[in-house]
Amino acid sequence: MSKYDEKAAGESLRKAVEQLSGDGVGDGAQAAQAAVQALHGQEWTPGQETQIQAMVGQIRKVRDLSRPGGGGWRRRRAWRAQGRLDLMMTGGPELVNEAELRHWKNQMTVQVLLEFAGSAMKPADTTKALIRMEALRAATWEDLQQAKKALAERQASAG
């Protein structure tokens, strides 16, 4: 990672923490996404990048609409959103995998930042947050699949 990338990632992380721990002004989720993108290493063409970002947004929408407790309208909207997501997935498995990985990294980044922002921000907490962010940055599609498999096995053995 170049010095410029590290500087941009650091600025994005600081901005995300400030927005998430502030008075609610600003969008911490967008700042966290910018931090993930600054830490992201693979280069995609502008068309592929646009497609991946659209898929991430659609994955987020499908998961939001699919949560329990929705009525008939929400189920119908979730069904339509899933259909749109299925159409987006024609770009190829690499783009789909990248979109799912980015969605997961965005969620985990927000969790780390919220945990970090909710603490007294001691030097040990800062180090812990940076280590977790570095582990997130280094995570690959295969790592995500192994984690999902291990979680499914734990749930099967517990249930």
DSSP file with accessible surface (Angstrom, degrees, kcal/mol):
  #  RESIDUE AA STRUCTURE BP1 BP2  ACC     N-H-->O    O-->H-N    N-H-->O    O-->H-N    TCO  KAPPA ALPHA  PHI   PSI    X-CA   Y-CA   Z-CA
    1    1 A M              0   0  102      0, 0.0    40,-0.0     0, 0.0    38,-0.0   0.000 360.0 360.0 360.0 134.1    0.0    0.0    0.0
    2    2 A S     >  -     0   0   58      1,-0.1     4,-2.3     4,-0.0     5,-0.2  -0.269 360.0-108.4 -77.5 166.4    1.4    3.4   -0.9
    3    3 A K  H  > S+     0   0  174      1,-0.2     4,-2.6     2,-0.2     5,-0.2   0.887 120.9  54.5 -60.0 -38.4    1.8    6.3    1.4
    4    4 A Y  H  > S+     0   0  177      1,-0.2     4,-2.7     2,-0.2    -1,-0.2   0.929 108.1  48.3 -63.0 -44.2   -1.1    8.1   -0.3
    5    5 A D  H  > S+     0   0   67      2,-0.2     4,-2.6     1,-0.2    -1,-0.2   0.906 112.3  49.1 -62.2 -42.4   -3.4    5.1    0.2
    6    6 A E  H  X S+     0   0  103     -4,-2.3     4,-2.6     2,-0.2    -1,-0.2   0.910 112.1  48.3 -63.9 -41.0   -2.4    4.9    3.9
    7    7 A K  H  X S+     0   0  133     -4,-2.6     4,-2.6     2,-0.2    -2,-0.2   0.935 113.1  47.2 -65.6 -44.3   -3.0    8.6    4.4
    8    8 A A  H  X S+     0   0   26     -4,-2.7     4,-2.4     1,-0.2    -2,-0.2   0.906 113.0  49.4 -64.1 -40.4   -6.4    8.4    2.7
    9    9 A A  H  X S+     0   0    4     -4,-2.6     4,-2.5    29,-0.2    -1,-0.2   0.923 111.2  49.4 -64.8 -43.0   -7.4    5.3    4.7
   10   10 A G  H  X S+     0   0   19     -4,-2.6     4,-2.4     1,-0.2    -2,-0.2   0.923 112.0  47.7 -62.8 -42.8   -6.3    7.0    7.9
   11   11 A E  H  X S+     0   0   99     -4,-2.6     4,-2.4     1,-0.2    -1,-0.2   0.911 111.9  50.3 -65.1 -40.1   -8.3   10.2    7.1
   12   12 A S  H  X S+     0   0   25     -4,-2.4     4,-2.5    -5,-0.2    23,-0.3   0.907 110.9  49.2 -64.4 -40.9  -11.4    8.1    6.2
   13   13 A L  H  X S+     0   0   25     -4,-2.5     4,-2.6     2,-0.2     5,-0.2   0.925 111.1  49.0 -65.5 -43.0  -11.2    6.2    9.5
   14   14 A R  H  X S+     0   0  144     -4,-2.4     4,-2.6     1,-0.2    -2,-0.2   0.932 112.4  48.6 -61.3 -43.1  -10.8    9.3   11.5
   15   15 A K  H  X S+     0   0  113     -4,-2.4     4,-2.5     1,-0.2     5,-0.2   0.920 111.3  50.2 -63.8 -41.7  -13.8   10.9    9.7
   16   16 A A  H  X S+     0   0    0     -4,-2.5     4,-2.6    15,-0.3     5,-0.2   0.923 111.6  47.6 -63.0 -44.2  -15.9    7.7   10.3
   17   17 A V  H  X S+     0   0   18     -4,-2.6     4,-2.3     2,-0.2    -2,-0.2   0.929 112.2  50.0 -64.4 -42.4  -15.1    7.6   14.0
   18   18 A E  H  X S+     0   0  127     -4,-2.6     4,-1.0    -5,-0.2    -2,-0.2   0.926 114.6  43.8 -62.0 -42.6  -15.9   11.3   14.4
   19   19 A Q  H  < S+     0   0   45     -4,-2.5     5,-0.5     1,-0.2     9,-0.2   0.883 115.3  47.4 -72.4 -37.0  -19.2   10.9   12.6
   20   20 A L  H  < S+     0   0   44     -4,-2.6    -1,-0.2    -5,-0.2    -2,-0.2   0.837 120.4  37.8 -73.6 -31.6  -20.2    7.7   14.4
   21   21 A S  H  < S+     0   0   58     -4,-2.3    -1,-0.2    -5,-0.2    -2,-0.2   0.518 105.7  85.9 -96.8  -3.1  -19.3    9.1   17.8
   22   22 A G  S  < S-     0   0   48     -4,-1.0    -3,-0.1    -5,-0.2     4,-0.0   0.245 103.3 -69.4 -80.4-154.1  -20.6   12.7   17.2
   23   23 A D  S    S-     0   0  140      2,-0.1     3,-0.1     1,-0.1    -1,-0.1   0.210  78.5 -88.6 -90.1  16.2  -24.0   14.2   17.5
   24   24 A G  S    S+     0   0   62     -5,-0.5     2,-0.3     1,-0.3     4,-0.1   0.418  85.5 135.1  95.4  -3.8  -25.5   12.3   14.6
   25   25 A V        +     0   0  105      2,-0.1    -1,-0.3     3,-0.0    -3,-0.1  -0.629  58.8  18.3 -79.5 133.6  -24.6   14.8   12.0
   26   26 A G  S    S-     0   0   52     -2,-0.3     2,-0.7    -3,-0.1     3,-0.1  -0.253  94.8 -77.6  95.3 171.3  -23.2   13.2    8.8
   27   27 A D     >  -     0   0   71      1,-0.2     4,-1.7    -2,-0.1     3,-0.2  -0.885  35.2-177.0-115.8 100.0  -23.3    9.7    7.6
   28   28 A G  H  > S+     0   0    6     -2,-0.7     4,-2.6    -9,-0.2     5,-0.2   0.824  83.6  60.9 -64.4 -30.8  -20.9    7.4    9.4
   29   29 A A  H  > S+     0   0   55      2,-0.2     4,-2.3     1,-0.2    -1,-0.2   0.921 105.6  46.6 -65.3 -40.8  -21.8    4.5    7.2
   30   30 A Q  H  > S+     0   0  127      2,-0.2     4,-2.3     1,-0.2    -1,-0.2   0.900 112.5  50.0 -67.2 -38.3  -20.7    6.3    4.1
   31   31 A A  H  X S+     0   0    6     -4,-1.7     4,-2.0     2,-0.2   -15,-0.3   0.899 110.6  50.0 -66.4 -38.6  -17.4    7.3    5.8
   32   32 A A  H  X S+     0   0    0     -4,-2.6     4,-2.4     2,-0.2    -2,-0.2   0.906 109.8  50.9 -65.3 -39.4  -16.9    3.7    6.9
   33   33 A Q  H  X S+     0   0   45     -4,-2.3     4,-2.7     1,-0.2    -2,-0.2   0.913 108.5  51.7 -64.4 -39.2  -17.5    2.6    3.3
   34   34 A A  H  X S+     0   0   40     -4,-2.3     4,-2.2     1,-0.2    -1,-0.2   0.890 108.8  51.8 -63.1 -36.7  -14.9    5.2    2.1
   35   35 A A  H  X S+     0   0    0     -4,-2.0     4,-1.9   -23,-0.3    -2,-0.2   0.920 109.9  48.3 -65.3 -43.0  -12.4    3.8    4.7
   36   36 A V  H  X S+     0   0    9     -4,-2.4     4,-1.1     1,-0.2    -2,-0.2   0.930 112.3  48.9 -63.1 -42.3  -13.0    0.2    3.4
   37   37 A Q  H  < S+     0   0   69     -4,-2.7    -1,-0.2     1,-0.2    -2,-0.2   0.880 109.2  52.4 -66.7 -35.2  -12.5    1.4   -0.2
   38   38 A A  H  < S+     0   0   24     -4,-2.2   -29,-0.2     1,-0.2    -1,-0.2   0.860 113.5  44.3 -67.0 -33.3   -9.4    3.2    0.7
   39   39 A L  H  < S+     0   0   19     -4,-1.9    -1,-0.2    -5,-0.2    -2,-0.2   0.625  91.5 105.8 -83.0 -14.1   -8.0    0.1    2.3
   40   40 A H     <  -     0   0   32     -4,-1.1    98,-0.1    -3,-0.2    97,-0.1  -0.456  51.0-168.3 -71.6 136.6   -9.2   -2.1   -0.6
   41   41 A G        +     0   0   58     96,-0.2     2,-0.2    -2,-0.2    -1,-0.1   0.781  50.6  91.4-100.1 -29.5   -6.3   -3.2   -2.8
   42   42 A Q        -     0   0  111      1,-0.1     2,-0.4     0, 0.0    -2,-0.0  -0.451  66.5-134.0 -78.5 141.2   -7.7   -4.7   -6.1
   43   43 A E        -     0   0  170     -2,-0.2     2,-0.3     6,-0.0    -1,-0.1  -0.784  23.8-176.8 -94.8 132.2   -8.3   -2.5   -9.1
   44   44 A W        -     0   0   38     -2,-0.4     0, 0.0     1,-0.0     0, 0.0  -0.899  32.7-102.4-121.3 154.6  -11.5   -2.7  -11.0
   45   45 A T     >  -     0   0   75     -2,-0.3     4,-2.9     1,-0.1     5,-0.2  -0.337  39.1-107.1 -68.8 158.4  -12.6   -0.9  -14.1
   46   46 A P  H  > S+     0   0  110      0, 0.0     4,-2.3     0, 0.0     5,-0.2   0.891 121.6  50.8 -56.7 -38.1  -15.0    2.0  -13.6
   47   47 A G  H  > S+     0   0   49      2,-0.2     4,-2.1     1,-0.2     5,-0.1   0.921 112.4  45.4 -65.2 -43.3  -17.8    0.0  -15.0
   48   48 A Q  H  > S+     0   0   68      2,-0.2     4,-2.8     1,-0.2    -1,-0.2   0.899 111.5  53.0 -65.8 -40.3  -17.1   -3.0  -12.8
   49   49 A E  H  X S+     0   0   43     -4,-2.9     4,-2.5     2,-0.2    -2,-0.2   0.922 109.6  48.4 -61.8 -43.1  -16.7   -0.7   -9.8
   50   50 A T  H  X S+     0   0   95     -4,-2.3     4,-2.2    -5,-0.2    -1,-0.2   0.920 112.4  49.0 -62.3 -42.7  -20.1    0.9  -10.5
   51   51 A Q  H  X S+     0   0   65     -4,-2.1     4,-2.3     2,-0.2    -2,-0.2   0.915 111.2  49.3 -65.1 -41.9  -21.7   -2.5  -10.8
   52   52 A I  H  X S+     0   0    0     -4,-2.8     4,-2.6     2,-0.2    -2,-0.2   0.935 111.1  49.3 -63.6 -45.0  -20.1   -3.8   -7.6
   53   53 A Q  H  X S+     0   0   77     -4,-2.5     4,-2.2     1,-0.2    -1,-0.2   0.893 110.6  50.6 -63.7 -37.9  -21.3   -0.7   -5.7
   54   54 A A  H  X S+     0   0   46     -4,-2.2     4,-2.3     1,-0.2    -1,-0.2   0.911 110.8  49.3 -65.5 -40.3  -24.8   -1.1   -7.1
   55   55 A M  H  X S+     0   0    1     -4,-2.3     4,-3.0     2,-0.2     5,-0.2   0.902 108.6  52.8 -66.1 -39.9  -24.8   -4.8   -6.0
   56   56 A V  H  X S+     0   0    2     -4,-2.6     4,-2.4     2,-0.2    -2,-0.2   0.942 110.9  47.3 -60.5 -45.0  -23.6   -3.9   -2.5
   57   57 A G  H  X S+     0   0   30     -4,-2.2     4,-2.2     1,-0.2    -2,-0.2   0.907 113.4  47.9 -62.5 -39.8  -26.5   -1.4   -2.2
   58   58 A Q  H  X S+     0   0   20     -4,-2.3     4,-2.8     2,-0.2    -2,-0.2   0.898 109.9  51.9 -70.9 -37.8  -29.0   -4.0   -3.4
   59   59 A I  H  X S+     0   0    7     -4,-3.0     4,-2.5     2,-0.2     5,-0.2   0.934 110.7  49.2 -60.9 -44.8  -27.7   -6.6   -1.1
   60   60 A R  H  X S+     0   0  103     -4,-2.4     4,-2.2    -5,-0.2    -2,-0.2   0.924 112.1  48.4 -60.5 -41.8  -28.1   -4.2    1.8
   61   61 A K  H  X S+     0   0   83     -4,-2.2     4,-2.6     2,-0.2    -2,-0.2   0.926 111.1  49.3 -66.7 -43.8  -31.7   -3.4    0.6
   62   62 A V  H  X S+     0   0   10     -4,-2.8     4,-1.8     1,-0.2    -1,-0.2   0.932 113.3  46.7 -61.8 -45.4  -32.6   -7.1    0.3
   63   63 A R  H  < S+     0   0  114     -4,-2.5     4,-0.4    -5,-0.2    -1,-0.2   0.877 112.5  50.3 -67.1 -35.3  -31.3   -7.9    3.8
   64   64 A D  H >< S+     0   0   90     -4,-2.2     3,-0.8    -5,-0.2    -2,-0.2   0.928 114.7  43.0 -67.3 -43.1  -33.0   -4.9    5.3
   65   65 A L  H 3< S+     0   0   11     -4,-2.6    13,-0.2     1,-0.2    -2,-0.2   0.748 109.6  58.9 -74.2 -22.7  -36.4   -5.8    3.7
   66   66 A S  T 3< S+     0   0   73     -4,-1.8    -1,-0.2    -5,-0.2    -2,-0.2   0.473  76.7 116.5 -88.1  -0.7  -36.0   -9.5    4.6
   67   67 A R  S X  S-     0   0  116     -3,-0.8     3,-0.6    -4,-0.4    -3,-0.0  -0.297  76.1 -90.7 -67.3 154.6  -35.7   -9.1    8.3
   68   68 A P  T 3  S+     0   0  128      0, 0.0    -1,-0.1     0, 0.0    -2,-0.0  -0.194 102.0  47.8 -65.6 155.7  -38.5  -10.6   10.4
   69   69 A G  T 3  S+     0   0   78      1,-0.3     2,-0.2    -3,-0.1    -2,-0.1   0.458  75.0 133.8  97.5   3.9  -41.6   -8.7   11.3
   70   70 A G    <   -     0   0   19     -3,-0.6    -1,-0.3     1,-0.1     2,-0.0  -0.512  46.5-133.4 -86.8 154.6  -42.5   -7.3    8.0
   71   71 A G     >  -     0   0   45     -2,-0.2     4,-2.1     1,-0.0     5,-0.2  -0.088  42.6 -75.3 -87.9-165.2  -46.0   -7.4    6.5
   72   72 A G  H  > S+     0   0   40      1,-0.2     4,-2.3     2,-0.2     5,-0.2   0.862 128.8  54.5 -63.8 -38.5  -47.1   -8.3    3.1
   73   73 A W  H  > S+     0   0  185      2,-0.2     4,-2.6     1,-0.2    -1,-0.2   0.907 108.7  48.1 -64.5 -40.7  -45.9   -5.1    1.5
   74   74 A R  H  > S+     0   0   59      2,-0.2     4,-2.7     1,-0.2    -2,-0.2   0.904 110.9  51.1 -67.7 -39.0  -42.4   -5.6    2.8
   75   75 A R  H  X S+     0   0  163     -4,-2.1     4,-2.4     2,-0.2    -2,-0.2   0.919 111.4  48.5 -61.8 -41.0  -42.3   -9.2    1.6
   76   76 A R  H  X S+     0   0  122     -4,-2.3     4,-2.4     2,-0.2    -2,-0.2   0.922 112.4  47.6 -65.2 -43.7  -43.4   -8.0   -1.8
   77   77 A R  H  X S+     0   0  127     -4,-2.6     4,-2.6     1,-0.2    -2,-0.2   0.894 111.9  50.7 -63.8 -39.0  -40.7   -5.3   -1.8
   78   78 A A  H  X S+     0   0   10     -4,-2.7     4,-2.6   -13,-0.2    -2,-0.2   0.906 109.0  51.5 -64.2 -40.1  -38.1   -7.8   -0.7
   79   79 A W  H  X S+     0   0  194     -4,-2.4     4,-2.0     2,-0.2    -2,-0.2   0.927 112.4  45.5 -63.7 -43.3  -39.2  -10.2   -3.5
   80   80 A R  H  X S+     0   0  118     -4,-2.4     4,-2.2     2,-0.2    -2,-0.2   0.909 112.6  50.7 -65.8 -42.2  -38.8   -7.4   -6.1
   81   81 A A  H  X S+     0   0    0     -4,-2.6     4,-2.4     1,-0.2    -2,-0.2   0.899 109.1  51.5 -63.4 -39.1  -35.5   -6.3   -4.6
   82   82 A Q  H  X S+     0   0   73     -4,-2.6     4,-2.6     1,-0.2    -1,-0.2   0.901 108.0  52.8 -64.3 -38.7  -34.2   -9.9   -4.7
   83   83 A G  H  X S+     0   0   32     -4,-2.0     4,-1.9     2,-0.2    -2,-0.2   0.912 109.6  48.0 -62.1 -42.3  -35.3  -10.1   -8.4
   84   84 A R  H  X S+     0   0  100     -4,-2.2     4,-2.0     2,-0.2    -2,-0.2   0.901 111.2  51.0 -64.6 -38.8  -33.3   -7.0   -9.2
   85   85 A L  H  X S+     0   0    8     -4,-2.4     4,-1.4     1,-0.2    -2,-0.2   0.918 107.3  53.3 -64.4 -41.2  -30.3   -8.4   -7.3
   86   86 A D  H  < S+     0   0   87     -4,-2.6     3,-0.2     1,-0.2    -1,-0.2   0.894 108.8  49.9 -60.4 -39.2  -30.5  -11.6   -9.3
   87   87 A L  H >< S+     0   0  126     -4,-1.9     3,-1.2     1,-0.2    -1,-0.2   0.879 108.0  53.6 -66.5 -35.7  -30.5   -9.6  -12.5
   88   88 A M  H >< S+     0   0   53     -4,-2.0     3,-1.2     1,-0.3    -1,-0.2   0.774  94.4  71.4 -67.9 -26.1  -27.4   -7.7  -11.3
   89   89 A M  G >< S+     0   0   56     -4,-1.4     3,-1.1     1,-0.3    -1,-0.3   0.443  70.7  89.1 -75.3   3.7  -25.6  -11.0  -10.7
   90   90 A T  G <   +     0   0  117     -3,-1.2    -1,-0.3     1,-0.2    -2,-0.1   0.586  65.3  84.9 -75.3  -6.2  -25.2  -11.6  -14.4
   91   91 A G  G <  S-     0   0   33     -3,-1.2    -1,-0.2     1,-0.2     4,-0.1   0.631 108.3 -87.3 -70.4 -13.6  -21.9   -9.7  -14.3
   92   92 A G    <>  -     0   0   16     -3,-1.1     4,-1.8     1,-0.1     3,-0.3  -0.309  35.2 -84.0 121.3 156.4  -20.0  -12.8  -13.2
   93   93 A P  H  > S+     0   0   84      0, 0.0     4,-2.8     0, 0.0     5,-0.2   0.809 120.7  60.4 -65.9 -29.2  -19.2  -14.6  -10.0
   94   94 A E  H  > S+     0   0  123      2,-0.2     4,-2.3     1,-0.2     5,-0.2   0.926 107.4  45.0 -64.7 -42.2  -16.1  -12.4   -9.3
   95   95 A L  H  > S+     0   0    7     -3,-0.3     4,-2.5     2,-0.2    -1,-0.2   0.899 114.0  49.3 -68.2 -38.9  -18.2   -9.3   -9.2
   96   96 A V  H  X S+     0   0   16     -4,-1.8     4,-2.6     2,-0.2     5,-0.2   0.936 112.1  48.2 -64.5 -46.6  -20.8  -11.0   -7.0
   97   97 A N  H  X S+     0   0   48     -4,-2.8     4,-2.5     1,-0.2    -2,-0.2   0.913 112.2  49.3 -60.2 -42.5  -18.2  -12.3   -4.6
   98   98 A E  H  X S+     0   0   14     -4,-2.3     4,-2.8    -5,-0.2    -1,-0.2   0.910 110.4  50.6 -64.4 -41.0  -16.6   -8.9   -4.4
   99   99 A A  H  X S+     0   0    0     -4,-2.5     4,-2.4     2,-0.2    -2,-0.2   0.931 112.5  46.0 -64.0 -44.1  -19.9   -7.2   -3.7
  100  100 A E  H  X S+     0   0   40     -4,-2.6     4,-2.4     2,-0.2    -2,-0.2   0.908 113.2  50.3 -65.0 -40.4  -20.7   -9.7   -0.9
  101  101 A L  H  X S+     0   0    9     -4,-2.5     4,-2.9    -5,-0.2    -2,-0.2   0.928 111.6  47.6 -63.8 -44.1  -17.2   -9.3    0.5
  102  102 A R  H  X S+     0   0    9     -4,-2.8     4,-2.8     2,-0.2    -2,-0.2   0.899 110.3  52.2 -65.1 -39.4  -17.5   -5.5    0.5
  103  103 A H  H  X S+     0   0    3     -4,-2.4     4,-2.2    -5,-0.2    -1,-0.2   0.947 112.5  45.4 -61.0 -45.7  -20.9   -5.7    2.1
  104  104 A W  H  X S+     0   0   65     -4,-2.4     4,-2.6     1,-0.2     5,-0.2   0.931 112.9  50.0 -63.6 -44.5  -19.5   -7.9    4.9
  105  105 A K  H  X S+     0   0   12     -4,-2.9     4,-2.7     1,-0.2    -1,-0.2   0.898 109.4  52.3 -62.9 -38.8  -16.5   -5.6    5.3
  106  106 A N  H  X S+     0   0   11     -4,-2.8     4,-2.3     2,-0.2    -1,-0.2   0.935 111.2  46.9 -61.7 -45.3  -18.7   -2.5    5.5
  107  107 A Q  H  X S+     0   0   84     -4,-2.2     4,-2.1     1,-0.2    -2,-0.2   0.929 115.0  45.2 -61.9 -46.8  -20.8   -4.2    8.3
  108  108 A M  H  X S+     0   0   45     -4,-2.6     4,-2.5     2,-0.2    -1,-0.2   0.885 110.9  53.8 -67.4 -36.9  -17.8   -5.3   10.2
  109  109 A T  H  X S+     0   0    2     -4,-2.7     4,-2.8    -5,-0.2     5,-0.2   0.929 108.3  49.3 -63.0 -44.1  -16.0   -1.9    9.8
  110  110 A V  H  X S+     0   0   35     -4,-2.3     4,-2.8     1,-0.2     5,-0.2   0.922 110.8  50.9 -62.2 -40.8  -19.0   -0.1   11.2
  111  111 A Q  H  X S+     0   0  108     -4,-2.1     4,-2.4     2,-0.2    -2,-0.2   0.930 111.9  46.5 -62.0 -44.6  -19.1   -2.5   14.2
  112  112 A V  H  X S+     0   0    5     -4,-2.5     4,-2.7     1,-0.2    -2,-0.2   0.937 114.4  47.6 -63.0 -44.8  -15.4   -2.0   14.9
  113  113 A L  H  X S+     0   0    6     -4,-2.8     4,-3.2     1,-0.2    -2,-0.2   0.896 111.9  49.2 -66.3 -39.1  -15.8    1.8   14.6
  114  114 A L  H  X S+     0   0   87     -4,-2.8     4,-1.9     2,-0.2    -1,-0.2   0.909 112.9  47.4 -66.4 -40.3  -18.9    1.9   16.9
  115  115 A E  H  X S+     0   0   94     -4,-2.4     4,-0.5    -5,-0.2    -2,-0.2   0.926 115.6  45.9 -64.0 -42.3  -17.1   -0.3   19.5
  116  116 A F  H >< S+     0   0   33     -4,-2.7     3,-1.0     1,-0.2     5,-0.3   0.925 113.9  47.7 -66.3 -44.3  -14.1    2.0   19.2
  117  117 A A  H 3< S+     0   0   18     -4,-3.2    -1,-0.2     1,-0.2    -2,-0.2   0.800 107.8  57.2 -69.7 -26.8  -16.1    5.2   19.4
  118  118 A G  H 3< S+     0   0   70     -4,-1.9    -1,-0.2    -5,-0.2    -2,-0.2   0.581  98.6  75.0 -81.1  -8.0  -18.1    3.9   22.3
  119  119 A S  S << S-     0   0   41     -3,-1.0    -3,-0.0    -4,-0.5    -4,-0.0  -0.367  98.7-100.5 -96.3 179.1  -15.0    3.4   24.5
  120  120 A A        -     0   0   82     -2,-0.1    -3,-0.1     1,-0.0    -1,-0.1   0.473  54.7-123.6 -77.6  -2.1  -12.8    5.9   26.2
  121  121 A M        +     0   0   75     -5,-0.3    -5,-0.1     1,-0.1    -4,-0.0   0.944  43.3 177.0  58.4  53.9  -10.3    5.5   23.3
  122  122 A K     >  -     0   0  128      1,-0.1     4,-2.3     4,-0.0     3,-0.3  -0.406  46.1-102.5 -76.6 163.2   -7.3    4.5   25.3
  123  123 A P  H  > S+     0   0  107      0, 0.0     4,-2.4     0, 0.0     5,-0.2   0.882 124.2  53.8 -57.4 -35.8   -4.1    3.7   23.4
  124  124 A A  H  > S+     0   0   71      1,-0.2     4,-2.4     2,-0.2     5,-0.1   0.892 108.5  49.5 -66.6 -36.8   -4.8    0.0   23.9
  125  125 A D  H  > S+     0   0   48     -3,-0.3     4,-2.7     2,-0.2    -1,-0.2   0.891 109.5  51.8 -66.9 -39.6   -8.2    0.4   22.4
  126  126 A T  H  X S+     0   0   52     -4,-2.3     4,-2.6     2,-0.2    -2,-0.2   0.937 110.8  47.6 -61.9 -45.1   -6.8    2.3   19.4
  127  127 A T  H  X S+     0   0   79     -4,-2.4     4,-2.5     1,-0.2    -2,-0.2   0.928 112.1  49.8 -61.9 -44.2   -4.3   -0.5   18.8
  128  128 A K  H  X S+     0   0  107     -4,-2.4     4,-2.4     1,-0.2    -2,-0.2   0.925 111.6  48.3 -61.0 -44.7   -7.0   -3.2   19.1
  129  129 A A  H  X S+     0   0   13     -4,-2.7     4,-2.5     1,-0.2    -1,-0.2   0.914 111.9  49.4 -63.7 -42.0   -9.2   -1.3   16.6
  130  130 A L  H  X S+     0   0   99     -4,-2.6     4,-2.4     2,-0.2    -1,-0.2   0.895 110.4  50.4 -65.9 -37.5   -6.3   -0.8   14.1
  131  131 A I  H  X S+     0   0  110     -4,-2.5     4,-2.3     2,-0.2    -2,-0.2   0.928 112.3  47.1 -65.1 -43.6   -5.5   -4.5   14.4
  132  132 A R  H  X S+     0   0   81     -4,-2.4     4,-2.3     2,-0.2    -2,-0.2   0.896 111.8  50.7 -65.4 -38.7   -9.1   -5.5   13.7
  133  133 A M  H  X S+     0   0    9     -4,-2.5     4,-2.4     2,-0.2    -2,-0.2   0.903 110.2  49.8 -65.4 -39.2   -9.3   -3.0   10.8
  134  134 A E  H  X S+     0   0   95     -4,-2.4     4,-2.1     2,-0.2    -2,-0.2   0.905 109.8  50.7 -66.1 -40.0   -6.1   -4.5    9.3
  135  135 A A  H  X S+     0   0   63     -4,-2.3     4,-0.9     1,-0.2    -2,-0.2   0.906 111.1  49.2 -63.8 -39.6   -7.5   -8.0    9.6
  136  136 A L  H >< S+     0   0   17     -4,-2.3     3,-0.7     1,-0.2    -2,-0.2   0.909 109.4  51.9 -63.5 -42.8  -10.7   -6.8    7.9
  137  137 A R  H 3< S+     0   0   77     -4,-2.4   -96,-0.2     1,-0.2    -2,-0.2   0.899 111.3  47.2 -61.1 -37.7   -8.7   -5.3    5.1
  138  138 A A  H 3< S+     0   0   57     -4,-2.1    -1,-0.2    -5,-0.2    -2,-0.2   0.626  86.5 114.8 -81.9 -11.0   -6.8   -8.5    4.6
  139  139 A A    <<  -     0   0   12     -4,-0.9     2,-0.2    -3,-0.7   -34,-0.0  -0.294  48.5-163.9 -63.8 141.3   -9.9  -10.7    4.6
  140  140 A T     >  -     0   0   56      1,-0.1     4,-2.0   -39,-0.0     5,-0.2  -0.670  36.8 -96.6-117.4 175.2  -10.6  -12.4    1.3
  141  141 A W  H  > S+     0   0   52     -2,-0.2     4,-2.3     1,-0.2     5,-0.2   0.895 124.6  53.6 -58.9 -40.9  -13.6  -14.1   -0.2
  142  142 A E  H  > S+     0   0  116      1,-0.2     4,-2.4     2,-0.2    -1,-0.2   0.899 106.2  52.5 -64.2 -39.3  -12.3  -17.5    0.9
  143  143 A D  H  > S+     0   0   73      1,-0.2     4,-2.3     2,-0.2    -1,-0.2   0.914 109.1  50.1 -61.8 -41.9  -11.9  -16.2    4.5
  144  144 A L  H  X S+     0   0    5     -4,-2.0     4,-2.4     1,-0.2    -2,-0.2   0.922 110.5  49.4 -63.3 -42.2  -15.5  -15.1    4.5
  145  145 A Q  H  X S+     0   0   73     -4,-2.3     4,-2.3     1,-0.2    -2,-0.2   0.902 110.7  49.8 -65.7 -40.2  -16.7  -18.5    3.1
  146  146 A Q  H  X S+     0   0  130     -4,-2.4     4,-2.6     2,-0.2    -1,-0.2   0.907 111.0  49.9 -64.9 -39.6  -14.7  -20.4    5.8
  147  147 A A  H  X S+     0   0   52     -4,-2.3     4,-2.4     2,-0.2    -2,-0.2   0.914 111.0  49.0 -65.5 -41.5  -16.1  -18.2    8.5
  148  148 A K  H  X S+     0   0   85     -4,-2.4     4,-2.5     2,-0.2    -2,-0.2   0.911 112.1  49.2 -63.0 -41.0  -19.7  -18.8    7.2
  149  149 A K  H  X S+     0   0  139     -4,-2.3     4,-2.4     2,-0.2    -2,-0.2   0.928 111.4  48.1 -65.5 -44.5  -19.0  -22.5    7.1
  150  150 A A  H  X S+     0   0   36     -4,-2.6     4,-2.3     2,-0.2    -2,-0.2   0.908 112.2  49.9 -63.3 -40.6  -17.6  -22.6   10.7
  151  151 A L  H  X S+     0   0   84     -4,-2.4     4,-2.5     2,-0.2    -2,-0.2   0.921 110.4  49.8 -64.6 -42.2  -20.6  -20.6   11.9
  152  152 A A  H  X S+     0   0   54     -4,-2.5     4,-2.3     1,-0.2    -2,-0.2   0.897 110.7  50.0 -63.6 -39.6  -23.1  -22.9   10.2
  153  153 A E  H  X S+     0   0  114     -4,-2.4     4,-2.3     2,-0.2    -1,-0.2   0.907 110.9  49.3 -66.3 -40.3  -21.3  -25.9   11.8
  154  154 A R  H  X S+     0   0  163     -4,-2.3     4,-1.9     2,-0.2    -2,-0.2   0.911 112.4  47.7 -63.8 -41.6  -21.5  -24.4   15.2
  155  155 A Q  H  X S+     0   0  128     -4,-2.5     4,-1.9     2,-0.2    -2,-0.2   0.881 111.6  50.7 -67.8 -35.9  -25.2  -23.6   14.8
  156  156 A A  H  < S+     0   0   76     -4,-2.3    -2,-0.2     1,-0.2    -1,-0.2   0.895 112.6  45.5 -68.5 -38.4  -25.9  -27.1   13.6
  157  157 A S  H  < S+     0   0  103     -4,-2.3    -1,-0.2     1,-0.2    -2,-0.2   0.826 116.7  45.7 -74.6 -30.0  -24.1  -28.7   16.5
  158  158 A A  H  <        0   0   91     -4,-1.9    -2,-0.2    -5,-0.2    -1,-0.2   0.790 360.0 360.0 -80.3 -29.4  -25.8  -26.3   19.0
  159  159 A G     <        0   0   99     -4,-1.9    -3,-0.2    -5,-0.2    -2,-0.1   0.579 360.0 360.0-100.0 360.0  -29.3  -26.7   17.5
